[in-house]
Amino acid sequence: MEKPPTDVAKLLEQWMEWERGDETPGRVLANLKTGGLPDLLRSLVGPEPEADS
C-alpha cells in the first residue's frame, strides 16, 4: 500500500498548532512524522552519497 503524497499545507498547520500553544511538542512531532515530514525533507536533500568501502 502506497503512502499518499505529503500535504505540505497540513504539515504547516500542524506546526502552527504548536506555535499557538494549541498542541504539545510531542504530539506535534508525532503528527509531523506521520504526516510525511521525513519524506519531504529527504526529497529536498536529494539522494544520500554512497559510503566509501
Secondary structure, DSSP 8 states (H G I E B T S, - for coil): -------HHHHHHHHHHHHTTSS-HHHHHHHHHHHTHHHHHHHHH-S------
